[in-house]
Amino acid sequence: MQRITMRLPEQQISLLQQMVDAGEFPSISEAIRAAVRDLVEKRANRVLKESDQVSFKV
């Protein structure tokens, strides 16, 4: 797994921390990974189809 650095508005970080505090995720990093997985699942097939590739399994 590679590490990336990103900047988020304080409000988003605060909401992510609230999700962690509520037990939704074990960490902010895991919450962000879940969000990225959801995004990839929703959009990857369309992007790959447009670029003439067959499919993408997450």
C-alpha positions in Angstrom: 0.0 0.0 0.0 1.4 3.4 -0.9 1.1 6.5 1.2 -0.4 9.7 -0.2 -0.6 13.2 1.3 -3.8 15.3 1.0 -5.3 18.4 2.4 -9.0 18.5 3.5 -11.0 21.4 5.0 -11.2 21.4 8.8 -15.0 20.7 8.6 -14.5 17.5 6.7 -11.7 16.3 9.1 -14.0 17.1 12.0 -16.8 15.1 10.5 -14.5 12.2 9.8 -13.3 12.3 13.4 -16.9 12.2 14.6 -17.5 9.1 12.5 -14.4 7.5 14.1 -15.6 8.6 17.6 -19.0 7.1 16.8 -17.4 3.7 15.9 -18.2 3.9 12.2 -14.5 3.5 11.3 -11.4 2.6 13.3 -9.5 5.6 12.0 -9.8 8.6 9.7 -7.5 6.8 7.3 -9.9 3.9 7.1 -12.8 6.2 6.5 -11.0 7.8 3.6 -10.0 4.4 2.2 -13.7 3.4 2.3 -14.7 6.6 0.5 -12.1 6.0 -2.2 -13.3 2.4 -2.6 -16.9 3.6 -3.0 -15.8 6.1 -5.6 -13.7 3.6 -7.6 -16.6 1.1 -7.6 -19.0 3.7 -8.9 -16.9 5.2 -11.6 -14.1 2.9 -12.7 -16.1 0.7 -15.0 -17.4 3.8 -16.9 -14.0 5.3 -17.2 -12.4 2.0 -18.4 -15.3 1.4 -20.8 -14.8 4.9 -22.3 -11.1 4.1 -22.7 -11.9 0.8 -24.6 -10.9 -1.5 -21.8 -13.2 -4.4 -20.9 -13.8 -4.3 -17.1 -12.4 -3.6 -13.7 -13.0 -5.6 -10.5 -12.3 -3.9 -7.2 
